[in-house]
């Protein structure tokens, strides 16, 4: 699994401060959101409300760094937020974190608590390798529109995660595609934390520790392997 996720030279050159942490997990047990996973969401919401009681999310140093990165590849971060900021903003505006399924609830809760974008992909649906690249605009992105399946495409120059079959996540960590997202039947997955300076490796590892502990709780007997990306590798 060490080489399943890759960073293109173009992205590495433009964003040298990027570093990621990947948790590859097998023997997982997923399913609909339950009392435990929803408790994780409620606890993360309370944590966010306290953390951002006096400071807008966009002024947090890590979220501000992501805003600058998005601007650098032509995306307006006020409208297209990184996934962590989108979740936190939803909470501080009075909303709740969405209950999706047990594993997705877990990584969203950790994302909010540690203020770091995190996503999960079903390994059985990935057509590897998965590369962080600059899109040319022709890559298919499977999503939904008005409740129906829809094939979209990234904007040329947009930074995306993509495998051999198309884009898995648009605008770096803004919107995940439907093809590879975690489902109730997922048994093998990878969970990706995206970080920029000033988030250091110790902070990223603590987020990984928190998610690994939850995976072990929600899926007793699962196996987890870690891989570092970018400057942390």
C-alpha positions as CSV (number, residue, x, y, z in Angstrom):
1,X,0.0,0.0,0.0
2,X,3.0,2.3,0.3
3,X,2.7,3.6,-3.2
4,X,-1.1,3.6,-3.7
5,X,-1.3,7.3,-3.0
6,X,1.1,9.6,-4.9
7,X,1.8,13.3,-5.3
8,X,2.5,14.6,-8.8
9,X,5.7,16.6,-9.3
10,X,3.6,19.6,-10.3
11,X,1.8,19.7,-7.0
12,X,4.9,18.9,-4.9
13,X,6.7,21.8,-6.5
14,X,3.9,24.3,-6.0
15,X,2.9,23.2,-2.5
16,X,6.1,22.0,-0.8
17,X,4.6,22.4,2.7
18,X,1.9,19.8,2.1
19,X,2.1,16.6,4.1
20,X,-0.4,13.8,4.6
21,X,-1.1,10.8,6.7
22,X,-2.9,7.8,5.3
23,X,-4.5,5.0,7.5
24,X,-5.0,1.8,5.5
25,X,-7.6,-0.3,7.3
26,X,-8.8,-3.8,6.7
27,X,-11.4,-6.1,8.4
28,X,-13.6,-3.1,9.0
29,X,-17.3,-3.3,10.0
30,X,-19.4,-0.4,8.8
31,X,-23.1,0.2,9.0
32,X,-25.7,2.9,9.4
33,X,-25.0,5.7,12.0
34,X,-25.7,4.4,15.5
35,X,-25.8,5.9,19.0
36,X,-22.1,5.7,19.4
37,X,-21.2,7.3,16.1
38,X,-23.7,10.1,16.6
39,X,-22.3,10.7,20.1
40,X,-18.9,11.2,18.4
41,X,-20.5,13.9,16.2
42,X,-22.2,15.7,19.1
43,X,-19.0,15.7,21.1
44,X,-17.1,17.1,18.1
45,X,-19.8,19.8,17.6
46,X,-19.4,20.9,21.3
47,X,-15.6,21.0,20.9
48,X,-15.9,23.2,17.8
49,X,-18.4,25.6,19.4
50,X,-16.0,26.1,22.3
51,X,-12.9,26.4,20.1
52,X,-14.5,28.9,17.7
53,X,-16.7,30.8,20.1
54,X,-14.7,34.0,19.6
55,X,-12.7,33.3,16.4
56,X,-14.2,32.7,12.9
57,X,-13.0,29.3,11.5
58,X,-11.3,31.0,8.5
59,X,-8.9,32.7,10.9
60,X,-7.6,29.5,12.4
61,X,-4.0,29.1,11.2
62,X,-4.4,25.7,9.5
63,X,-7.7,26.7,7.8
64,X,-6.2,30.0,6.7
65,X,-3.3,28.0,5.1
66,X,-5.8,25.9,3.2
67,X,-7.6,29.1,2.0
68,X,-4.3,30.4,0.6
69,X,-3.7,27.0,-1.1
70,X,-7.1,27.1,-2.7
71,X,-6.6,30.6,-4.0
72,X,-3.3,29.5,-5.5
73,X,-5.1,27.1,-7.8
74,X,-7.9,29.4,-8.6
75,X,-10.7,28.4,-6.2
76,X,-12.5,30.9,-4.0
77,X,-12.3,29.5,-0.5
78,X,-15.3,31.4,0.8
79,X,-17.5,29.5,-1.6
80,X,-15.5,26.3,-1.9
81,X,-14.2,25.4,1.5
82,X,-11.9,22.6,2.5
83,X,-13.8,19.8,4.1
84,X,-12.7,20.6,7.7
85,X,-13.7,24.3,7.4
86,X,-17.0,23.3,5.8
87,X,-17.9,21.0,8.7
88,X,-16.8,23.5,11.4
89,X,-18.6,26.4,9.7
90,X,-21.8,24.3,9.6
91,X,-21.6,23.8,13.4
92,X,-20.7,27.3,14.4
93,X,-23.7,28.6,12.3
94,X,-26.0,26.4,14.4
95,X,-26.2,23.3,12.4
96,X,-25.3,19.7,13.1
97,X,-22.7,17.4,11.6
98,X,-24.4,15.0,9.2
99,X,-24.9,11.4,10.3
100,X,-23.8,9.2,7.3
101,X,-22.5,5.9,8.4
102,X,-20.4,4.7,11.4
103,X,-17.0,5.1,9.8
104,X,-17.7,8.3,8.0
105,X,-19.1,9.8,11.3
106,X,-15.9,8.8,13.0
107,X,-13.5,10.5,10.6
108,X,-15.7,13.6,10.3
109,X,-15.7,13.9,14.1
110,X,-11.9,13.6,14.2
111,X,-11.6,16.1,11.3
112,X,-13.5,18.7,13.3
113,X,-11.7,18.0,16.6
114,X,-8.3,18.3,15.1
115,X,-9.1,21.0,12.5
116,X,-7.7,18.9,9.6
117,X,-9.4,17.8,6.4
118,X,-10.0,14.0,6.4
119,X,-11.7,11.7,3.9
120,X,-12.3,8.0,3.6
121,X,-12.3,5.9,0.4
122,X,-13.4,2.3,-0.2
123,X,-10.4,0.4,-1.4
124,X,-12.6,-2.1,-3.3
125,X,-13.8,0.8,-5.5
126,X,-10.5,2.5,-6.1
127,X,-8.7,1.9,-9.4
128,X,-5.2,2.7,-8.2
129,X,-2.9,4.4,-8.0
130,X,-4.5,7.6,-6.6
131,X,-2.6,10.8,-7.5
132,X,-2.8,14.3,-6.2
133,X,-2.5,16.2,-9.5
134,X,-3.4,19.3,-11.5
135,X,-6.5,18.5,-13.5
136,X,-6.7,19.1,-17.2
137,X,-10.5,19.3,-17.0
138,X,-11.3,16.1,-18.9
139,X,-11.3,13.7,-15.9
140,X,-14.8,12.4,-14.9
141,X,-16.1,13.0,-11.5
142,X,-19.0,10.9,-10.3
143,X,-21.4,12.9,-8.2
144,X,-25.1,13.6,-7.9
145,X,-27.3,16.5,-9.2
146,X,-30.9,17.0,-8.2
147,X,-30.7,13.6,-6.5
148,X,-29.6,11.7,-9.6
149,X,-26.2,10.4,-10.7
150,X,-24.2,13.0,-12.6
151,X,-20.8,13.1,-14.3
152,X,-19.1,16.4,-13.6
153,X,-15.5,17.5,-14.4
154,X,-12.9,19.6,-12.5
155,X,-11.9,23.0,-13.8
156,X,-8.6,22.9,-15.7
157,X,-5.8,23.8,-13.2
158,X,-7.8,22.5,-10.2
159,X,-5.8,20.3,-7.7
160,X,-7.6,17.0,-7.4
161,X,-7.2,13.4,-6.1
162,X,-7.7,11.1,-9.0
163,X,-7.3,7.4,-9.8
164,X,-7.3,5.6,-13.2
165,X,-11.1,5.8,-13.4
166,X,-11.5,9.5,-12.6
167,X,-11.5,12.1,-9.8
168,X,-12.1,10.8,-6.3
169,X,-12.0,14.2,-4.6
170,X,-12.3,17.6,-6.2
171,X,-10.5,20.8,-5.1
172,X,-8.0,18.7,-3.1
173,X,-10.3,17.9,-0.2
174,X,-13.5,19.9,-0.9
175,X,-16.0,17.3,-2.4
176,X,-15.7,13.6,-2.5
177,X,-17.0,11.6,-5.4
178,X,-19.8,9.0,-5.1
179,X,-17.8,6.1,-6.7
180,X,-15.3,5.5,-3.9
181,X,-17.1,6.8,-0.9
182,X,-17.5,4.6,2.1
183,X,-20.8,2.6,2.2
184,X,-22.4,0.3,4.8
185,X,-20.7,-2.6,3.1
186,X,-17.1,-1.2,3.2
187,X,-14.6,-3.6,4.7
188,X,-11.3,-2.1,3.4
189,X,-10.6,1.6,3.2
190,X,-8.0,4.3,3.4
191,X,-8.4,7.4,5.5
192,X,-6.5,10.4,4.3
193,X,-5.5,13.5,6.5
194,X,-4.3,16.5,4.4
195,X,-2.1,19.0,6.2
196,X,-0.2,22.2,5.5
197,X,2.2,24.1,7.6
198,X,1.7,25.3,10.3
199,X,0.2,21.9,11.3
200,X,3.2,19.9,12.3
201,X,3.7,16.1,12.2
202,X,3.0,15.6,15.9
203,X,-0.4,17.2,15.5
204,X,-1.1,15.1,12.5
205,X,-0.1,12.0,14.3
206,X,-2.4,12.8,17.2
207,X,-5.3,13.0,14.7
208,X,-4.3,9.7,13.3
209,X,-4.1,8.2,16.7
210,X,-7.6,9.4,17.5
211,X,-9.1,7.9,14.4
212,X,-7.2,4.6,14.7
213,X,-8.6,4.2,18.2
214,X,-12.1,4.8,17.0
215,X,-11.6,2.3,14.1
216,X,-10.6,-0.3,16.6
217,X,-13.6,0.5,18.8
218,X,-16.1,0.5,15.9
219,X,-14.5,-2.5,14.1
220,X,-12.8,-4.7,16.7
221,X,-10.0,-6.8,15.1
222,X,-9.4,-4.4,12.2
223,X,-5.8,-3.9,11.1
224,X,-4.4,-0.5,10.4
225,X,-1.2,0.5,8.5
226,X,0.1,4.1,8.3
227,X,1.8,5.8,5.4
228,X,3.1,9.3,5.3
229,X,2.9,11.6,2.2
230,X,4.9,14.6,1.1
231,X,7.4,16.4,3.3
232,X,6.6,13.9,6.2
233,X,7.5,10.8,4.2
